Amino acid sequence: MKLLLAATLVSTAAAFAPASNARSTFALNANVLDTLAGLQGPGQVWGADGIAVGKEEADLKGYDNFDLFVQRCQEAGVAANLAAPGPFTVFAPTNDAIQSYELTRGPFNSAAIQYCIVPGQISSSGISSTPLVTATGASLTYSRKFRKDFVNDSIVGEKTFGPFADFPIDVAADNGVIHTVGIV
C-alpha cells in the first residue's frame, strides 16, 4: 500500500515539475533588414487634417513603416553589411523620421545609416547599462526622462496615440535585434 501511495505521489509531483529539456534556439530565417521590410510600424492618426476629409482626429490614417530605411540601406550599400552574421542592434527610424532628416540635414546616406547600427545584440532593458558605440565609432547617449527611455533625442519604445500599434522594440532577427525610433 505504501509503495502504491509513493508511486502515485511521485507521478503527481512530476506533472508540476519544470521540463528538463534545455531551451533550444531556432532560426527566424530573416536578417534585420528582411525583418524590417515586413515590420509594421507605429499607428498614425489623422489629427486636425482629418476633419477636412471627413475623418475623426483619432481615426487611424495608416502605419509609419520602415521601407525607406530598407531602401536607403540598399542604395548606400549597407544592406550587405546587415546581412552578415552580426549580431547587430539597429535603431531603425520610421519613414517619417527619414523624410524629416532629409528635409533638415540632407541625404540619409551610409554614414547616417551606420549611426543607427550598434554592433552587438542589446535588448531594450540593456540599453541603459551598455555602452552604445555605433558602427561609425560615435557614441550614442542614453537618458531616462519623463518616464521614457531616450537614445540621443529618440524615444525607444514610444507609445502612440489611442489603441494603435506602438513603436516596436526588441524585434528579433537571426542576426540581431531591432528597436524602432521616430527621430534620427
C-alpha positions as CSV (number, residue, x, y, z in Angstrom):
1,M,0.0,0.0,0.0
2,K,2.8,2.4,0.9
3,L,4.5,1.6,-2.4
4,L,1.3,2.4,-4.3
5,L,0.9,5.7,-2.4
6,A,4.5,6.7,-3.0
7,A,4.3,5.9,-6.8
8,T,1.1,8.0,-7.0
9,L,2.7,10.9,-5.2
10,V,5.8,10.8,-7.4
11,S,3.9,10.7,-10.7
12,T,1.6,13.5,-9.5
13,A,4.5,15.7,-8.4
14,A,6.3,15.1,-11.8
15,A,3.3,16.7,-13.5
16,F,4.2,20.0,-11.8
17,A,8.0,19.9,-12.2
18,P,9.6,22.1,-14.8
19,A,10.6,20.4,-18.0
20,S,14.2,19.2,-18.0
21,N,14.8,19.9,-21.7
22,A,17.0,23.0,-22.3
23,R,15.7,25.9,-24.3
24,S,16.5,25.5,-27.9
25,T,17.4,28.2,-30.3
26,F,15.8,28.5,-33.7
27,A,16.3,30.4,-36.9
28,L,13.9,33.1,-37.8
29,N,15.0,32.9,-41.4
30,A,15.3,36.7,-41.7
31,N,18.2,39.1,-41.0
32,V,17.5,42.6,-39.6
33,L,16.8,44.1,-43.0
34,D,14.4,41.4,-44.1
35,T,12.7,41.7,-40.8
36,L,12.4,45.5,-41.1
37,A,11.0,45.1,-44.7
38,G,7.9,43.3,-43.3
39,L,7.6,45.1,-39.9
40,Q,4.5,47.2,-39.2
41,G,5.4,50.5,-37.7
42,P,3.5,52.7,-35.2
43,G,-0.1,53.7,-36.0
44,Q,-0.7,57.2,-37.2
45,V,-3.9,59.1,-36.6
46,W,-5.4,61.8,-38.9
47,G,-5.2,64.7,-36.4
48,A,-6.6,68.0,-37.4
49,D,-6.0,67.2,-41.1
50,G,-8.7,64.5,-40.9
51,I,-11.5,67.0,-40.4
52,A,-11.2,68.4,-43.9
53,V,-11.6,64.9,-45.4
54,G,-14.5,63.7,-43.1
55,K,-12.4,61.8,-40.6
56,E,-12.2,62.0,-36.9
57,E,-8.9,63.3,-35.5
58,A,-8.4,60.0,-33.7
59,D,-9.1,57.7,-36.7
60,L,-6.3,55.5,-37.9
61,K,-4.6,57.1,-41.0
62,G,-2.0,54.3,-41.6
63,Y,1.2,53.0,-40.2
64,D,4.7,54.6,-40.3
65,N,6.8,51.7,-41.6
66,F,10.4,51.2,-42.4
67,D,10.6,50.7,-46.2
68,L,12.6,53.9,-46.7
69,F,15.3,52.7,-44.2
70,V,15.5,49.4,-46.1
71,Q,15.6,51.3,-49.5
72,R,18.3,53.7,-48.2
73,C,20.4,50.7,-46.9
74,Q,20.2,49.0,-50.3
75,E,21.1,52.3,-52.1
76,A,24.0,53.0,-49.8
77,G,25.5,49.5,-49.9
78,V,24.9,48.9,-46.2
79,A,22.4,46.1,-46.9
80,A,25.2,43.6,-47.4
81,N,26.7,44.5,-44.0
82,L,23.3,43.9,-42.3
83,A,23.1,40.5,-44.0
84,A,26.3,39.4,-42.2
85,P,26.1,37.2,-39.1
86,G,26.2,40.1,-36.7
87,P,24.9,40.4,-34.1
88,F,23.6,44.0,-34.6
89,T,21.3,46.3,-32.7
90,V,19.5,48.6,-35.1
91,F,17.7,51.7,-34.0
92,A,15.6,51.8,-37.1
93,P,13.9,55.2,-38.0
94,T,10.4,55.3,-39.5
95,N,9.7,56.6,-42.9
96,D,8.6,60.0,-41.4
97,A,11.8,60.2,-39.4
98,I,13.9,59.7,-42.5
99,Q,11.9,62.2,-44.6
100,S,12.3,64.8,-41.8
101,Y,16.1,64.1,-41.6
102,E,16.4,64.5,-45.4
103,L,14.5,67.8,-45.3
104,T,16.6,69.3,-42.5
105,R,20.0,67.7,-42.7
106,G,20.4,66.3,-46.2
107,P,20.7,62.8,-47.7
108,F,20.2,59.8,-45.4
109,N,23.4,58.2,-46.6
110,S,25.7,55.4,-45.5
111,A,27.2,57.5,-42.5
112,A,23.7,58.3,-41.3
113,I,22.6,54.7,-41.6
114,Q,25.6,53.3,-39.8
115,Y,25.0,55.8,-37.0
116,C,21.8,53.8,-36.4
117,I,23.6,50.5,-36.0
118,V,25.4,49.3,-32.9
119,P,27.5,46.1,-33.1
120,G,26.2,43.5,-30.6
121,Q,22.8,42.5,-29.5
122,I,21.3,44.8,-26.9
123,S,17.7,44.3,-25.6
124,S,15.7,47.4,-24.7
125,S,16.2,46.6,-21.0
126,G,20.0,46.6,-21.5
127,I,20.2,49.9,-23.4
128,S,20.7,51.9,-20.1
129,S,23.7,49.9,-19.0
130,T,25.5,49.0,-22.2
131,P,27.9,51.3,-24.0
132,L,26.3,52.3,-27.3
133,V,29.1,52.7,-29.8
134,T,27.8,52.9,-33.4
135,A,29.2,51.3,-36.5
136,T,30.7,54.7,-37.2
137,G,32.6,54.7,-33.9
138,A,30.4,57.5,-32.4
139,S,28.8,57.1,-29.0
140,L,25.0,57.3,-28.5
141,T,23.8,58.8,-25.2
142,Y,21.2,57.0,-23.1
143,S,19.0,59.0,-20.8
144,R,15.8,58.5,-18.9
145,K,13.4,61.5,-18.8
146,F,9.7,61.8,-18.3
147,R,9.4,58.0,-17.6
148,K,10.7,57.3,-21.0
149,D,14.0,55.8,-22.4
150,F,15.9,58.0,-24.8
151,V,18.9,57.3,-27.1
152,N,20.1,60.7,-28.1
153,D,16.8,62.5,-28.7
154,S,14.8,59.4,-29.8
155,I,12.4,57.7,-27.5
156,V,12.9,54.0,-27.6
157,G,9.6,52.1,-27.3
158,E,7.4,55.3,-27.7
159,K,3.7,54.8,-27.1
160,T,1.4,56.1,-29.8
161,F,-2.0,57.8,-29.5
162,G,-5.0,55.6,-28.8
163,P,-5.3,51.8,-29.4
164,F,-2.9,51.7,-32.3
165,A,0.5,50.0,-32.6
166,D,3.4,51.5,-30.6
167,F,6.9,51.8,-31.9
168,P,8.2,48.2,-31.9
169,I,11.1,47.3,-29.7
170,D,13.0,44.0,-29.1
171,V,12.1,42.7,-32.5
172,A,14.2,39.6,-33.0
173,A,16.1,38.7,-36.2
174,D,18.5,36.0,-36.9
175,N,21.5,38.4,-36.7
176,G,20.3,40.9,-34.2
177,V,17.6,43.0,-32.6
178,I,15.6,46.0,-33.8
179,H,14.3,49.0,-31.8
180,T,12.4,51.5,-33.8
181,V,12.6,55.3,-33.4
182,G,10.8,58.3,-34.6
183,I,13.8,60.7,-34.8
184,V,17.2,60.3,-36.4
